[in-house]
Amino acid sequence: MRLGLALGYWGRGPSPDHVPLAQEAERLGYDSVWTAESWGSDVFTPLTWIAAHTSRIRLGTAVAQMAARSPTTTAMHALTLDHLSGGRVMLGLGLSGPQVVEGWYGRPFPASPLTATREYVDVVRQVLRREAPVAVDGRFHSHPYRGPDATGLGKALKSITHPLRPDLPVLLGAEGPKNVAQTLRIADGWLPLYWSPDRPEAYGTLEDLREGFRVAPMAQVRVCDDVAEGLLPVKTMLGFYIGGMGHAARNFHADLMGRMGYEEEARRIQRLFLEGRREEAVLAVPDAFADEISLVGPRERIAEKLESWRKGPVTDLLALAPDARTLRVLAELNT
């Protein structure tokens, strides 16, 4: 099982720790480092900055939101950074949800998310392969554009720049069983959310994975003496995602928590958060759920839990690790 460092997205501003942590992860032999985006910092600029301050570690987006850019624009970002970094990019994509897509990006959330994702990946693949001008006549993506307001002057184009790697890996963030099943067919890897080694069935069937296919979940990792205290950041994250990252009637994160056996708890967290009782929402997150999707506690406890992560389909553990000591301990335990 390879290790990756997940840095997430910025909060109020850039973290001065991100580059030093990425450099330490590279020194410790970590395979990859990953950035993210929501409605603030973008995913590619920090990754480019990290690329300039490292030399070997792979560079992943977990995830680049599809609504933020047309698929050709996303492919341009990926192939450009792949050249500048010497072929280190892994492109992780995610659809996000209606709240963000319509509220932040000002675009309609696709009526058929599976079709929209499939078309998006198809366009990205065409750009990277550069075998012919990009041509797609899809429901959500059309190249050239053929909508009712089109001029009719659009021309199918092929990238001026030759991609460094036509097979640059494309990974997808997927939660629902149908979305996961499609990901296994069309992508080079999967970025699960809230992975529990004890509940892989929550995502559907994960058998007969292709050779080289990456299963790369994120997990908060924290070396500490007090497990309950160490779980608080995990519960805070869950409270925000389960409670606030989505609408009361459509929240993919809450739905996933429900499929993992915590339906009643998920709805309570959501209700409390939407009522403005955020601290209560965080405290309502069960310790058991926070614990099974993270690696928190003394070194010996993390070592024991790590064994269950190794036994399943996970190929890459992307650690949300707050400090260099935690990175080092995890690297030592994974040898």
N, C-alpha and C positions, 0 to 999 in steps of 0.2 A: 504494500500500500504506500503510494507516494504521498508526500506532504506538500500542501500549498499554504500560503499566507493570504488570508482574506482581509482586506483593509476597509471594505465597504465604501460608503460615500461620506463626504464632508458633512459636518454639522454647521455650526455658525461660521466656520472658516477652515482653512487648511490646517491639517495637523502637522506639527514639526517632527513627529515621530515616524511618519510613514516611510520616508526614504531610509532612515537608519534601520527601521525594522526590516524593510525589504533587503537591505544590504546584509543584515545579520542572518536573515533567512537564506540568502544565497550562500553565505559563508558556511552555514550549518548543513548545506546540501538539500535544502527544500527545492522541489521541482518547479514550483510556480508561485506567482503573486497575482492577486486579483483585485480589481477596483469595481465600483458600482456607481449607480446614479439613481436619483429619484426625482425631486423637483428642486435641485440646487446645483451642486457641482456635476459636471458631465463625467462620463466614464473614461474617455480617451485621453484627455489632456493630462490628468495625474499619472496615467499609465505611461505616457510618453516621457514625462519627467523622470519617472522611476527607471524607464529603459535607459535613459541617458546616464544614470548613476549606478547601473549594474551591467553585467556582461554575459551572464549565462542563464539566469533564472527565466523561465517562461513567463509570458505576460498574458493574463486572461481578463476578460470582461465578464463580470457576474453580477448583474447582466447589463448589456446595452439594450435599452428599451426600444422596441421596434417603432413605436409611435413617434419617437423623437426624430427619426430620420427616414427618408426613403431608403429602400434596400440598396439602391446603387450608391447612395451617400455612405451608408454603413460599410459597404464593401470597399469604397475608396479609403475610408479611415483605416480599415483593417490592413489593406494591402500597402498603404503608405507606411504605417508603423511597422509592418512586417519587414519591409525593406530597411528602414532605419535601425531596427533592432537586430538585424541579421537572422530573421526567420524564427522569432520567438513567440509570435502572437497566437492565441487561441480565442476565437470569437464566440463568446457566450451571449445568447439573445433571449429576451423575454418579452411577452406581450403586455405585462402589467395588467391593470384592471380598469373598469369603467371610470372610477373616481379620478384616477390620474390621467388616463388617456383623454377623457373629455374635459376634465377640470383644468389640467395643466397644459396639455398639448393642443387642446382645442380641436380635437378630431373625434369622429364617431368611433365608439368601440365596435369592433366588427361583429356582425350578427352571427358569423360562423368563425370562431377563433381558430379552429383547426385548419380551415381553408386559408385564412389570412396568413397563418404561420407557414404553411406549406408553400404558398406562393412567394412569400418573403424569402424563405431559404432558397427557393429555386432561382430567384433573381441574383442573390448573393453568389450562389454557386456558378451561375453563368458568367458573372463578372470575373470571378477568380480563375475560372478555367480559360476564359478568353479564346474560346474556340470559334466564336461567331458573334455578330452583333446581338445584344440582349433583345430577346423577343419573347414576350409573355402577353397572352390575352386572357387575363384572369378576372375573377370577380372583384378583387380588391386592388390588384396591381396590374397595370397595363403599360407595356413598353413596346412601341411608342404609345403615348397616351391617346385614347380614343373616346374620351368622354364627350358628353353633349356640348361642352364648351370648348372642345379642341379646335385648333385652327386647321388641322389636317396637314400641317407642315412638318410634324414630328418625324424624325428619322431614327431608325434603329442604329445604335452605336456600339462600338467595342472600345474597351478601355485603351486610352493612349498609352498608359503605363503598363508594362508587362508585369503581372504579379510575380513576386519572388517564388511563391509556392501555390500552384493551382489547387492543391489539396489542403490548404490552410484549414485546420480543424474548426468545425462549427458545432457548438454545443447549445442546448436549449434548456431553459428553466421551465419546468412543467410540473403541475400539481395533480390535475385530474387524471383518472385512469386512461381515458381516451387520448388525452394530450400526451401522457407518458408513452402509450403504445405507439403513437405516431412518431414521437421523438426517437424511439428505438429503431424505427424504420428509416428516417430521413436525416438524422444527425450523426455526428461523430462522438457525441457524449451527452450526458444528462446532468443537470445541476439541480438535484432535489432540494426541497425546503423541508425543514423539520425532520431530518432523517432519524429514524429510530432503528437500531439494529434488530430490535425485537418485533418490529411491526412492518416488515417490507410489503406485506399484503395490502397495506393501506394505499399503495400506489398502483396496484394491479399486478399482472404477471411480469416477472423479471427473469424469465428463463431464456436460455440460448442466446446470450448476448454475443454480438460479433467480436472477434478478436480485435483488440486495440480500442474497443469502445470504452469511454471513460464514464464512470459513475462517480461524481464529485460533489458530495454534499458539504455544506458549510456547518461548522459546529463551533460554538463558543468554548474556548479552552482557557482554564484559569487554574494555576497551581496555588493553592491556599490551604490553610489549616481548617477554616470554618466553612463547611459545605453550604450551609444555609445562607451565609453572607455571600459566598461566591456565586450562588445561584441568582442573587438579586438582579444583576445585569441581564441575565437570561430572561428572567420574568419581566423585566422592564421592556425588553425588546418584544417579547411575546404579547404583553399587554397592548403595546402600540400597534403591532401588526394585526393581532386578532381583533382588537377593539376599534382601531382607527384607520387601518389601511384598507378601506373598502366601505361600501354602503351597507346599511342594516339589512337590506334585502339581498345583497350580492357581495359576499366577502369570501374570496377563494381561500384565504388563510384560515378563516373560521371554519369553513367547510372541511378543510383538510384535518384540522384538529379534531373535528367531530368524527371523521372516518377513522382516526387513530384511537378512538375509544373515549373521547372527552367531549361529547356533544353538549351535554348540559353545562359543563364548565365553560365551553367556548361561547355559548349564548349569554351566559351570565357576564363574562368578561366584556363581551361586545356591548351588552346593555349598560353596564356601569360606565364604560368609556364614553359611550355616546351621550350619557346623562351628565358628562363632565366630571365624573367621580374617578379620575384617572388613577390616583393612588390606590383606591379600593380595587380597581380593575387589575392593577399589577399584583396586589396581594391575593387576588382571587385565582391567579394562575397556579395550578397545583405544582408543588415541589416535584412530585413524581414525574410530571410531564416535562418540566424544565430540565430535570436531571437526565432523563433518558435520551434527550436530543443534544446533550452537551457533555463535556469532559471537565468536571470541576472537582476540586478537592486536593488532598495530599498526593504526593507523587505515587505512592503505592496504590491508591484508589484509582487514579487515572490509568496506571499500568494495567490494572485488572479490567477496567471497562474497555480499554483499547483492544483487548483480545476479541471482544464481540464485534467490534468494527471490522477487524481483519477477516473474520470468518464469512462475511456476507459478500455481496457483489461490489462493494465499494472499492474503487481503484485509487481514488485520490481523496484524502481528507483535507478540506480547506479550513484552516484554523483561524477563527477570529480570536487572535491572541493579543492581549493588551501590553505585553512587555517581553523583553529579550529573554528573561529567565524562563518564562513559560515556553517560548519557542525552543530554547535549548533543551529543556526537560523533555518536551515532546519528541524532539529529534533523537535524543538518547534512548527513549523508550521504544521508538519505532525501528531501531536498528536490528 
